[in-house]
Amino acid sequence: GWTQTNPDQVPWQVGTAADATSTFWAPPDNGGLIAFINDDAPGSGFDGNNMLVTSPFDLSLSDEVSLVFDCFFDAAYGSLADVEYRIGATGSWQPLYTVPAADNWTPYSIDLSALAGQPEVYLGFHHDDGGGWAGGWAIDNVEIQGLVTAIMGDLDGNGQLTITDLNRMIEILLYLGDAPTPDEMMVMDLNYDGVNNVLDAVRLVEAILNSPSLAKGATLPRSEEHTSELQSHSFISYAVFCLQKKKN
């Protein structure tokens, strides 16, 4: 799940705009729960240098991917806000985007394509009070758009379309061997008609003959993660880093 780097001083929290409000810093209402850090609330003498860190995600199959979020950041009393990234669990944090000051909730979209191909990427929302007694930062609706999680027809998940995938598909269609796993079911509908049948096997044969080894830029159908819902016909799944909340 999500973690934070310095929770014992000024922590990131989840609540309403009212929960986030203090004497000298008050984010506007955004219609539901938000994640926020408020350096004003505990008073002076507390360290507001704290980063909210996402779970890792895999960009090894992704080409065009972006981080999308809404935030309220007015840079009150010297607050600083940056989005950073880290490759792997022990990599060093690198700057990605410095959030400018704004008077209201503002949407942002940050291109992550430079990180394409990386198997373990963390993103961090880094607030810093600059050593003073600052304001805060609130974020909402954090999404990773364009995250490719599977290649259609790649039943064994190794990034290639081979005869092994075809044999497994035939087993499933003829009710032989083990029952299909959810991951296998997600990548079987190659012709996007909402059912798994021999036409998918034909499409897989064509794909194997045309492109037996898939690189990141291959044009075969892929399963992508975006924002909110599951589209059954194309098996495009949507995932949201939900901050443990559901916005009304």
Accessible surface in RSA format (square Angstrom, percent):
REM  Atomic radii and reference values for relative SASA: ProtOr
REM  Chains: A
REM  Algorithm: Lee & Richards
REM  Probe-radius: 1.40
REM  Slices: 20
REM RES _ NUM      All-atoms   Total-Side   Main-Chain    Non-polar    All polar
REM                ABS   REL    ABS   REL    ABS   REL    ABS   REL    ABS   REL
RES GLY A   1    89.22 110.0   0.00   N/A  89.22 110.0  35.16  96.5  54.06 121.1
RES TRP A   2    59.48  23.9  31.92  15.4  27.56  64.7  28.25  15.1  31.24  50.7
RES THR A   3    81.42  57.9  74.08  75.1   7.34  17.5  68.21  91.6  13.21  20.0
RES GLN A   4    52.22  29.2  34.51  25.2  17.71  42.2   7.75  16.5  44.47  33.7
RES THR A   5    81.50  58.0  45.98  46.6  35.52  84.6  46.25  62.1  35.25  53.3
RES ASN A   6    35.90  24.8  34.46  33.3   1.44   3.5  11.00  26.5  24.91  24.1
RES PRO A   7    60.39  44.0  51.22  46.7   9.17  33.3  51.22  42.3   9.17  57.0
RES ASP A   8   132.07  92.5 102.98 102.5  29.09  68.8  34.08  80.2  97.99  97.7
RES GLN A   9    71.69  40.1  62.05  45.4   9.64  22.9  10.37  22.1  61.32  46.5
RES VAL A  10     2.25   1.5   2.20   2.0   0.04   0.1   2.25   2.0   0.00   0.0
RES PRO A  11    44.44  32.4  44.33  40.4   0.11   0.4  44.33  36.6   0.11   0.7
RES TRP A  12    11.85   4.8   2.58   1.2   9.27  21.8   2.85   1.5   9.00  14.6
RES GLN A  13    85.00  47.5  77.25  56.5   7.75  18.5  22.76  48.4  62.24  47.2
RES VAL A  14    70.09  46.1  38.01  34.4  32.07  77.3  38.01  33.0  32.07  87.0
RES GLY A  15     5.02   6.2   0.00   N/A   5.02   6.2   5.02  13.8   0.00   0.0
RES THR A  16    52.18  37.1  52.18  52.9   0.00   0.0  48.26  64.8   3.92   5.9
RES ALA A  17     6.85   6.3   6.64  10.3   0.21   0.5   6.71   9.4   0.15   0.4
RES ALA A  18    81.60  75.0  58.18  89.8  23.42  53.3  64.88  91.4  16.72  44.3
RES ASP A  19    92.65  64.9  64.08  63.8  28.58  67.6  21.00  49.4  71.65  71.5
RES ALA A  20     0.64   0.6   0.00   0.0   0.64   1.4   0.59   0.8   0.04   0.1
RES THR A  21    65.74  46.8  44.18  44.8  21.57  51.4  37.38  50.2  28.36  42.9
RES SER A  22    24.42  20.6   7.64  10.2  16.78  38.7  18.85  40.1   5.57   7.8
RES THR A  23   117.69  83.7  80.48  81.6  37.22  88.7  53.32  71.6  64.38  97.3
RES PHE A  24   120.14  60.1 102.77  63.7  17.38  45.2 109.64  66.5  10.51  30.1
RES TRP A  25     5.56   2.2   0.91   0.4   4.66  10.9   4.57   2.4   0.99   1.6
RES ALA A  26    58.34  53.6  38.26  59.0  20.08  45.7  38.26  53.9  20.08  53.2
RES PRO A  27     6.26   4.6   0.00   0.0   6.26  22.8   0.03   0.0   6.23  38.7
RES PRO A  28    45.83  33.4  33.94  30.9  11.89  43.2  45.83  37.8   0.00   0.0
RES ASP A  29   106.06  74.3  79.78  79.4  26.28  62.2  35.33  83.2  70.73  70.5
RES ASN A  30    26.59  18.3  18.64  18.0   7.95  19.1   5.48  13.2  21.11  20.4
RES GLY A  31    39.20  48.3   0.00   N/A  39.20  48.3  30.92  84.8   8.29  18.6
RES GLY A  32    15.55  19.2   0.00   N/A  15.55  19.2  13.33  36.6   2.21   5.0
RES LEU A  33    59.83  33.3  59.49  42.6   0.34   0.9  59.49  41.8   0.34   0.9
RES ILE A  34     0.16   0.1   0.15   0.1   0.01   0.0   0.16   0.1   0.00   0.0
RES ALA A  35     1.59   1.5   1.59   2.5   0.00   0.0   1.59   2.2   0.00   0.0
RES PHE A  36     6.20   3.1   6.20   3.8   0.00   0.0   6.20   3.8   0.00   0.0
RES ILE A  37     0.00   0.0   0.00   0.0   0.00   0.0   0.00   0.0   0.00   0.0
RES ASN A  38     6.92   4.8   4.03   3.9   2.89   7.0   2.68   6.4   4.24   4.1
RES ASP A  39     1.40   1.0   1.13   1.1   0.28   0.7   0.00   0.0   1.40   1.4
RES ASP A  40    10.11   7.1   6.55   6.5   3.56   8.4   0.33   0.8   9.77   9.7
RES ALA A  41    64.76  59.5  33.85  52.2  30.91  70.3  36.73  51.7  28.03  74.2
RES PRO A  42    54.75  39.9  22.79  20.8  31.95 116.1  36.21  29.9  18.54 115.2
RES GLY A  43    18.20  22.4   0.00   N/A  18.20  22.4  16.88  46.3   1.32   3.0
RES SER A  44    73.27  61.9  55.79  74.5  17.48  40.3  21.16  45.1  52.11  73.0
RES GLY A  45    81.79 100.9   0.00   N/A  81.79 100.9  42.61 116.9  39.18  87.7
RES PHE A  46    87.81  43.9  79.67  49.3   8.14  21.2  80.90  49.0   6.91  19.8
RES ASP A  47    62.52  43.8  56.56  56.3   5.96  14.1  23.84  56.1  38.68  38.6
RES GLY A  48     0.00   0.0   0.00   N/A   0.00   0.0   0.00   0.0   0.00   0.0
RES ASN A  49    58.65  40.4  54.00  52.2   4.65  11.2   4.29  10.3  54.36  52.5
RES ASN A  50     0.26   0.2   0.00   0.0   0.26   0.6   0.26   0.6   0.00   0.0
RES MET A  51    10.82   5.6  10.77   7.1   0.05   0.1  10.77   9.2   0.05   0.1
RES LEU A  52    14.29   8.0  14.29  10.2   0.00   0.0  14.29  10.0   0.00   0.0
RES VAL A  53     6.82   4.5   6.82   6.2   0.00   0.0   6.82   5.9   0.00   0.0
RES THR A  54     2.30   1.6   0.07   0.1   2.22   5.3   0.07   0.1   2.22   3.4
RES SER A  55    28.28  23.9  27.34  36.5   0.94   2.2  20.07  42.7   8.20  11.5
RES PRO A  56    65.61  47.8  47.97  43.7  17.64  64.1  48.05  39.7  17.56 109.1
RES PHE A  57    14.60   7.3   6.82   4.2   7.78  20.2  14.60   8.9   0.00   0.0
RES ASP A  58    72.58  50.8  66.42  66.1   6.16  14.6  29.90  70.4  42.68  42.6
RES LEU A  59     0.00   0.0   0.00   0.0   0.00   0.0   0.00   0.0   0.00   0.0
RES SER A  60    42.43  35.9  31.68  42.3  10.75  24.8  20.99  44.7  21.44  30.0
RES LEU A  61    47.03  26.2  45.47  32.5   1.55   3.9  45.58  32.0   1.45   3.9
RES SER A  62     0.00   0.0   0.00   0.0   0.00   0.0   0.00   0.0   0.00   0.0
RES ASP A  63    39.77  27.9  32.40  32.3   7.37  17.4  22.34  52.6  17.43  17.4
RES GLU A  64   145.09  83.3 131.86  99.8  13.23  31.5  45.98  88.9  99.11  80.9
RES VAL A  65     3.92   2.6   0.00   0.0   3.92   9.4   1.72   1.5   2.19   5.9
RES SER A  66    22.52  19.0  22.50  30.0   0.02   0.0  12.62  26.9   9.89  13.9
RES LEU A  67     0.04   0.0   0.04   0.0   0.00   0.0   0.04   0.0   0.00   0.0
RES VAL A  68    31.55  20.8  31.55  28.6   0.00   0.0  31.55  27.4   0.00   0.0
RES PHE A  69     0.26   0.1   0.00   0.0   0.26   0.7   0.26   0.2   0.00   0.0
RES ASP A  70    32.14  22.5  32.14  32.0   0.00   0.0   4.75  11.2  27.38  27.3
RES CYS A  71     1.49   1.1   0.93   1.0   0.55   1.3   0.00   0.0   1.49   1.6
RES PHE A  72     9.03   4.5   9.03   5.6   0.00   0.0   9.03   5.5   0.00   0.0
RES PHE A  73     5.92   3.0   5.13   3.2   0.79   2.0   5.13   3.1   0.79   2.3
RES ASP A  74    48.24  33.8  32.71  32.6  15.53  36.7  12.16  28.6  36.08  36.0
RES ALA A  75    36.23  33.3  24.71  38.1  11.52  26.2  24.71  34.8  11.52  30.5
RES ALA A  76    18.37  16.9   9.68  14.9   8.69  19.8  18.37  25.9   0.00   0.0
RES TYR A  77   136.76  63.8 101.68  57.9  35.07  91.3  89.18  67.0  47.57  58.6
RES GLY A  78    45.64  56.3   0.00   N/A  45.64  56.3  35.58  97.6  10.06  22.5
RES SER A  79     2.29   1.9   0.00   0.0   2.29   5.3   0.00   0.0   2.29   3.2
RES LEU A  80    94.29  52.5  92.42  66.1   1.87   4.7  94.22  66.2   0.06   0.2
RES ALA A  81     2.11   1.9   0.00   0.0   2.11   4.8   0.00   0.0   2.11   5.6
RES ASP A  82    36.36  25.5  36.36  36.2   0.00   0.0   5.26  12.4  31.10  31.0
RES VAL A  83     0.07   0.0   0.00   0.0   0.07   0.2   0.00   0.0   0.07   0.2
RES GLU A  84    23.41  13.4  23.41  17.7   0.00   0.0   2.38   4.6  21.03  17.2
RES TYR A  85    45.58  21.3  45.58  25.9   0.00   0.0  10.09   7.6  35.49  43.8
RES ARG A  86    42.75  17.9  42.65  21.7   0.10   0.2   0.23   0.3  42.52  25.8
RES ILE A  87    62.23  35.4  52.87  39.4   9.36  22.6  52.87  38.1   9.36  25.4
RES GLY A  88    15.53  19.1   0.00   N/A  15.53  19.1  15.53  42.6   0.00   0.0
RES ALA A  89    59.14  54.4  43.02  66.4  16.12  36.7  43.02  60.6  16.12  42.7
RES THR A  90   139.48  99.2 105.86 107.3  33.62  80.1  78.52 105.5  60.96  92.2
RES GLY A  91    29.13  35.9   0.00   N/A  29.13  35.9  20.16  55.3   8.97  20.1
RES SER A  92    77.12  65.2  60.32  80.5  16.80  38.7  50.15 106.8  26.97  37.8
RES TRP A  93    64.09  25.7  40.80  19.7  23.28  54.7  34.43  18.4  29.66  48.1
RES GLN A  94    71.21  39.8  71.21  52.0   0.00   0.0  16.87  35.9  54.34  41.2
RES PRO A  95   109.11  79.5  94.16  85.8  14.94  54.3  94.77  78.2  14.34  89.1
RES LEU A  96    49.41  27.5  21.59  15.4  27.81  69.9  25.31  17.8  24.09  64.8
RES TYR A  97    74.67  34.9  66.54  37.9   8.13  21.2  54.93  41.3  19.74  24.3
RES THR A  98    96.39  68.6  82.75  83.9  13.64  32.5  56.26  75.6  40.13  60.7
RES VAL A  99     5.00   3.3   0.15   0.1   4.85  11.7   0.15   0.1   4.85  13.1
RES PRO A 100    68.64  50.0  58.65  53.5   9.99  36.3  68.31  56.4   0.33   2.1
RES ALA A 101    63.49  58.4  34.68  53.5  28.80  65.5  34.90  49.1  28.59  75.7
RES ALA A 102    27.84  25.6  18.39  28.4   9.45  21.5  27.51  38.7   0.33   0.9
RES ASP A 103   136.85  95.9 113.97 113.4  22.89  54.1  35.72  84.1 101.13 100.9
RES ASN A 104    87.39  60.3  85.82  82.9   1.57   3.8  23.14  55.7  64.26  62.1
RES TRP A 105    37.82  15.2  17.14   8.3  20.67  48.5  17.44   9.3  20.38  33.1
RES THR A 106    37.74  26.8  36.68  37.2   1.06   2.5  30.57  41.1   7.18  10.8
RES PRO A 107   101.84  74.2  88.29  80.5  13.55  49.3  88.46  73.0  13.38  83.2
RES TYR A 108    26.71  12.5  20.31  11.6   6.40  16.6  22.92  17.2   3.79   4.7
RES SER A 109    84.31  71.2  51.10  68.2  33.22  76.5  34.14  72.7  50.17  70.3
RES ILE A 110    13.80   7.9  10.98   8.2   2.82   6.8  13.80   9.9   0.00   0.0
RES ASP A 111   100.02  70.1  81.25  80.9  18.78  44.4  38.76  91.2  61.26  61.1
RES LEU A 112     0.81   0.5   0.00   0.0   0.81   2.0   0.81   0.6   0.00   0.0
RES SER A 113    37.99  32.1  28.35  37.8   9.64  22.2  23.46  50.0  14.53  20.4
RES ALA A 114   105.97  97.4  62.61  96.6  43.36  98.6  75.18 105.9  30.79  81.6
RES LEU A 115    13.07   7.3  12.79   9.1   0.29   0.7  13.07   9.2   0.00   0.0
RES ALA A 116    24.62  22.6   6.38   9.9  18.24  41.5   6.38   9.0  18.24  48.3
RES GLY A 117    31.41  38.7   0.00   N/A  31.41  38.7  12.57  34.5  18.84  42.2
RES GLN A 118    64.39  36.0  64.32  47.0   0.07   0.2   0.84   1.8  63.55  48.2
RES PRO A 119    87.30  63.6  76.44  69.7  10.86  39.5  76.44  63.1  10.86  67.5
RES GLU A 120    62.42  35.8  61.94  46.9   0.48   1.1  18.85  36.5  43.57  35.6
RES VAL A 121     0.00   0.0   0.00   0.0   0.00   0.0   0.00   0.0   0.00   0.0
RES TYR A 122    25.04  11.7  25.04  14.2   0.00   0.0  11.56   8.7  13.48  16.6
RES LEU A 123     0.00   0.0   0.00   0.0   0.00   0.0   0.00   0.0   0.00   0.0
RES GLY A 124     0.00   0.0   0.00   N/A   0.00   0.0   0.00   0.0   0.00   0.0
RES PHE A 125     0.00   0.0   0.00   0.0   0.00   0.0   0.00   0.0   0.00   0.0
RES HIS A 126    36.72  20.1  35.82  24.9   0.90   2.3  30.70  31.6   6.01   7.0
RES HIS A 127     0.00   0.0   0.00   0.0   0.00   0.0   0.00   0.0   0.00   0.0
RES ASP A 128    35.45  24.8  35.45  35.3   0.00   0.0   5.26  12.4  30.18  30.1
RES ASP A 129     6.06   4.2   2.29   2.3   3.77   8.9   0.00   0.0   6.06   6.0
RES GLY A 130    56.90  70.2   0.00   N/A  56.90  70.2  23.78  65.3  33.12  74.2
RES GLY A 131    78.54  96.9   0.00   N/A  78.54  96.9  38.68 106.1  39.86  89.3
RES GLY A 132    38.73  47.8   0.00   N/A  38.73  47.8  33.06  90.7   5.67  12.7
RES TRP A 133   122.58  49.2 102.44  49.6  20.13  47.3 103.41  55.1  19.17  31.1
RES ALA A 134     0.90   0.8   0.00   0.0   0.90   2.0   0.00   0.0   0.90   2.4
RES GLY A 135     0.00   0.0   0.00   N/A   0.00   0.0   0.00   0.0   0.00   0.0
RES GLY A 136     0.00   0.0   0.00   N/A   0.00   0.0   0.00   0.0   0.00   0.0
RES TRP A 137     0.00   0.0   0.00   0.0   0.00   0.0   0.00   0.0   0.00   0.0
RES ALA A 138     0.00   0.0   0.00   0.0   0.00   0.0   0.00   0.0   0.00   0.0
RES ILE A 139     0.00   0.0   0.00   0.0   0.00   0.0   0.00   0.0   0.00   0.0
RES ASP A 140     0.00   0.0   0.00   0.0   0.00   0.0   0.00   0.0   0.00   0.0
RES ASN A 141    36.24  25.0  30.51  29.5   5.72  13.8  15.99  38.5  20.25  19.6
RES VAL A 142     0.60   0.4   0.00   0.0   0.60   1.4   0.00   0.0   0.60   1.6
RES GLU A 143    31.56  18.1  31.56  23.9   0.00   0.0   0.54   1.1  31.02  25.3
RES ILE A 144     4.69   2.7   3.88   2.9   0.81   2.0   3.88   2.8   0.81   2.2
RES GLN A 145    55.57  31.1  54.23  39.6   1.34   3.2   6.47  13.8  49.10  37.2
RES GLY A 146     6.30   7.8   0.00   N/A   6.30   7.8   5.38  14.8   0.91   2.0
RES LEU A 147    15.51   8.6  15.51  11.1   0.00   0.0  15.51  10.9   0.00   0.0
RES VAL A 148     5.21   3.4   2.19   2.0   3.02   7.3   2.19   1.9   3.02   8.2
RES THR A 149    51.49  36.6  22.95  23.3  28.55  68.0  28.01  37.6  23.49  35.5
RES ALA A 150    15.87  14.6  12.69  19.6   3.17   7.2  15.87  22.3   0.00   0.0
RES ILE A 151     7.70   4.4   7.11   5.3   0.59   1.4   7.11   5.1   0.59   1.6
RES MET A 152     0.56   0.3   0.00   0.0   0.55   1.3   0.00   0.0   0.56   0.7
RES GLY A 153     0.00   0.0   0.00   N/A   0.00   0.0   0.00   0.0   0.00   0.0
RES ASP A 154     9.45   6.6   4.45   4.4   5.01  11.8   0.54   1.3   8.92   8.9
RES LEU A 155    14.03   7.8   0.75   0.5  13.28  33.4   1.18   0.8  12.85  34.6
RES ASP A 156    72.75  51.0  37.00  36.8  35.75  84.5  39.15  92.1  33.60  33.5
RES GLY A 157    62.59  77.2   0.00   N/A  62.59  77.2  28.98  79.5  33.61  75.3
RES ASN A 158    85.68  59.1  52.48  50.7  33.19  79.9  39.05  94.0  46.63  45.1
RES GLY A 159    17.06  21.0   0.00   N/A  17.06  21.0  13.41  36.8   3.64   8.2
RES GLN A 160    72.40  40.5  72.40  52.9   0.00   0.0   8.40  17.9  64.00  48.5
RES LEU A 161     0.15   0.1   0.15   0.1   0.00   0.0   0.15   0.1   0.00   0.0
RES THR A 162    38.53  27.4  35.55  36.0   2.97   7.1  36.26  48.7   2.27   3.4
RES ILE A 163   105.56  60.1 103.14  76.8   2.41   5.8 103.14  74.3   2.41   6.5
RES THR A 164    75.39  53.6  72.95  74.0   2.44   5.8  45.11  60.6  30.28  45.8
RES ASP A 165     0.62   0.4   0.00   0.0   0.62   1.5   0.62   1.5   0.00   0.0
RES LEU A 166    21.70  12.1  21.70  15.5   0.00   0.0  21.70  15.2   0.00   0.0
RES ASN A 167    80.28  55.4  77.50  74.9   2.78   6.7  23.37  56.2  56.91  55.0
RES ARG A 168    40.68  17.1  38.43  19.6   2.25   5.3  29.54  40.4  11.14   6.8
RES MET A 169     0.00   0.0   0.00   0.0   0.00   0.0   0.00   0.0   0.00   0.0
RES ILE A 170    70.59  40.2  70.35  52.4   0.23   0.6  70.59  50.8   0.00   0.0
RES GLU A 171    68.72  39.5  68.63  51.9   0.09   0.2  13.64  26.4  55.08  45.0
RES ILE A 172    15.76   9.0   9.39   7.0   6.37  15.3  11.07   8.0   4.69  12.7
RES LEU A 173    41.91  23.3  23.88  17.1  18.03  45.3  27.09  19.0  14.82  39.9
RES LEU A 174   109.57  61.0  94.06  67.3  15.52  39.0  96.63  67.9  12.95  34.8
RES TYR A 175   202.17  94.4 170.79  97.2  31.38  81.7 130.79  98.3  71.39  88.0
RES LEU A 176    98.25  54.7  94.96  67.9   3.29   8.3  97.10  68.2   1.16   3.1
RES GLY A 177    68.94  85.0   0.00   N/A  68.94  85.0  31.46  86.3  37.48  83.9
RES ASP A 178   116.60  81.7 106.62 106.1   9.98  23.6  27.27  64.2  89.33  89.1
RES ALA A 179    82.32  75.7  60.54  93.4  21.78  49.5  66.92  94.2  15.40  40.8
RES PRO A 180    48.40  35.3  31.73  28.9  16.67  60.6  31.73  26.2  16.67 103.6
RES THR A 181    65.53  46.6  62.83  63.7   2.71   6.5  62.37  83.8   3.16   4.8
RES PRO A 182   116.79  85.1 104.84  95.6  11.95  43.4 111.08  91.7   5.71  35.5
RES ASP A 183   106.27  74.4 103.47 103.0   2.80   6.6  28.39  66.8  77.88  77.7
RES GLU A 184    19.35  11.1  19.06  14.4   0.29   0.7   3.74   7.2  15.62  12.8
RES MET A 185    72.66  37.6  72.66  48.1   0.00   0.0  71.15  60.5   1.51   2.0
RES MET A 186    39.41  20.4  37.92  25.1   1.49   3.6  21.16  18.0  18.26  24.2
RES VAL A 187     3.30   2.2   3.30   3.0   0.00   0.0   3.30   2.9   0.00   0.0
RES MET A 188     0.01   0.0   0.01   0.0   0.00   0.0   0.01   0.0   0.00   0.0
RES ASP A 189     0.03   0.0   0.03   0.0   0.00   0.0   0.03   0.1   0.00   0.0
RES LEU A 190     3.79   2.1   0.99   0.7   2.80   7.0   0.99   0.7   2.80   7.5
RES ASN A 191    52.24  36.0  28.19  27.2  24.06  57.9  25.94  62.4  26.30  25.4
RES TYR A 192    79.28  37.0  61.28  34.9  18.00  46.8  55.35  41.6  23.93  29.5
RES ASP A 193    60.50  42.4  36.45  36.3  24.05  56.9  36.40  85.7  24.10  24.0
RES GLY A 194    34.18  42.2   0.00   N/A  34.18  42.2   6.19  17.0  28.00  62.7
RES VAL A 195    83.04  54.6  76.23  69.0   6.81  16.4  83.04  72.2   0.00   0.0
RES ASN A 196    43.68  30.1  18.21  17.6  25.46  61.3   9.17  22.1  34.51  33.4
RES ASN A 197    46.17  31.8  42.55  41.1   3.62   8.7  28.12  67.7  18.05  17.4
RES VAL A 198   100.10  65.9  96.70  87.5   3.40   8.2  96.70  84.0   3.40   9.2
RES LEU A 199    99.06  55.2  95.75  68.5   3.31   8.3  95.75  67.2   3.31   8.9
RES ASP A 200     0.00   0.0   0.00   0.0   0.00   0.0   0.00   0.0   0.00   0.0
RES ALA A 201     9.30   8.6   9.26  14.3   0.05   0.1   9.30  13.1   0.00   0.0
RES VAL A 202    74.95  49.3  73.26  66.3   1.69   4.1  74.83  65.0   0.12   0.3
RES ARG A 203    65.28  27.4  64.39  32.8   0.89   2.1  21.02  28.7  44.26  26.8
RES LEU A 204     0.00   0.0   0.00   0.0   0.00   0.0   0.00   0.0   0.00   0.0
RES VAL A 205    56.94  37.5  56.40  51.1   0.54   1.3  56.94  49.5   0.00   0.0
RES GLU A 206    82.12  47.1  79.45  60.1   2.67   6.4  29.02  56.1  53.09  43.3
RES ALA A 207     0.41   0.4   0.05   0.1   0.37   0.8   0.41   0.6   0.00   0.0
RES ILE A 208    26.82  15.3  25.27  18.8   1.55   3.7  25.27  18.2   1.55   4.2
RES LEU A 209   138.93  77.4 110.34  78.9  28.60  71.9 113.16  79.5  25.77  69.4
RES ASN A 210   120.98  83.4  87.70  84.8  33.28  80.1  25.63  61.7  95.35  92.2
RES SER A 211    31.04  26.2  27.41  36.6   3.62   8.3  19.54  41.6  11.50  16.1
RES PRO A 212    77.80  56.7  75.28  68.6   2.52   9.2  75.29  62.2   2.51  15.6
RES SER A 213    72.27  61.1  55.26  73.8  17.01  39.2  35.17  74.9  37.10  52.0
RES LEU A 214    19.06  10.6   0.30   0.2  18.76  47.2   1.02   0.7  18.04  48.5
RES ALA A 215    76.17  70.0  60.46  93.3  15.71  35.7  70.17  98.8   6.00  15.9
RES LYS A 216    88.63  43.2  75.92  46.6  12.71  30.3  46.90  42.2  41.73  44.4
RES GLY A 217    59.90  73.9   0.00   N/A  59.90  73.9  34.65  95.1  25.25  56.6
RES ALA A 218    27.51  25.3   9.63  14.9  17.88  40.7  20.97  29.5   6.53  17.3
RES THR A 219   138.86  98.8 104.55 106.0  34.32  81.8  79.61 106.9  59.25  89.6
RES LEU A 220    20.31  11.3  15.37  11.0   4.93  12.4  15.89  11.2   4.42  11.9
RES PRO A 221    29.20  21.3  17.83  16.3  11.37  41.3  29.16  24.1   0.04   0.2
RES ARG A 222    54.37  22.8  41.87  21.3  12.50  29.8   7.59  10.4  46.78  28.3
RES SER A 223     0.00   0.0   0.00   0.0   0.00   0.0   0.00   0.0   0.00   0.0
RES GLU A 224    47.37  27.2  47.37  35.8   0.00   0.0   5.08   9.8  42.29  34.5
RES GLU A 225    30.92  17.8  30.92  23.4   0.00   0.0   2.41   4.7  28.51  23.3
RES HIS A 226    50.53  27.6  50.53  35.1   0.00   0.0  34.13  35.2  16.40  19.1
RES THR A 227    29.46  21.0  29.06  29.5   0.40   1.0  13.57  18.2  15.89  24.0
RES SER A 228    89.49  75.6  56.94  76.0  32.54  75.0  40.24  85.7  49.24  69.0
RES GLU A 229   104.05  59.7  96.82  73.2   7.23  17.2  31.87  61.6  72.18  58.9
RES LEU A 230   122.47  68.2  92.88  66.4  29.59  74.4  93.00  65.3  29.47  79.3
RES GLN A 231    71.91  40.2  66.12  48.3   5.79  13.8  24.55  52.3  47.36  35.9
RES SER A 232    68.17  57.6  62.69  83.7   5.48  12.6  40.82  86.9  27.35  38.3
RES HIS A 233   119.19  65.1 118.85  82.6   0.34   0.9  87.01  89.7  32.18  37.4
RES SER A 234    22.57  19.1  22.35  29.8   0.21   0.5  20.50  43.7   2.06   2.9
RES PHE A 235    39.03  19.5  39.03  24.2   0.00   0.0  39.03  23.7   0.00   0.0
RES ILE A 236    45.32  25.8  45.32  33.8   0.00   0.0  45.32  32.6   0.00   0.0
RES SER A 237    25.54  21.6  25.54  34.1   0.00   0.0  21.96  46.8   3.58   5.0
RES TYR A 238    53.78  25.1  28.32  16.1  25.46  66.3  11.04   8.3  42.74  52.7
RES ALA A 239    44.09  40.5  37.17  57.4   6.92  15.7  41.90  59.0   2.19   5.8
RES VAL A 240    63.54  41.8  39.49  35.7  24.06  58.0  40.40  35.1  23.14  62.8
RES PHE A 241    37.37  18.7  32.80  20.3   4.57  11.9  35.01  21.2   2.36   6.8
RES CYS A 242    66.26  50.1  61.48  68.6   4.78  11.2  21.83  55.3  44.43  47.9
RES LEU A 243     8.09   4.5   4.05   2.9   4.04  10.2   7.79   5.5   0.30   0.8
RES GLN A 244   157.23  87.9 129.45  94.6  27.78  66.1  48.16 102.5 109.07  82.7
RES LYS A 245    30.37  14.8  10.29   6.3  20.08  47.8  14.56  13.1  15.81  16.8
RES LYS A 246   178.59  87.1 160.69  98.6  17.90  42.6 113.01 101.7  65.58  69.9
RES LYS A 247    78.28  38.2  57.54  35.3  20.74  49.4  33.15  29.8  45.13  48.1
RES ASN A 248   162.25 111.9 109.29 105.6  52.96 127.5  62.58 150.6  99.67  96.3
END  Absolute sums over single chains surface
CHAIN  1 A    11826.0       9007.4       2818.6       6919.8       4906.2
END  Absolute sums over all chains
TOTAL         11826.0       9007.4       2818.6       6919.8       4906.2
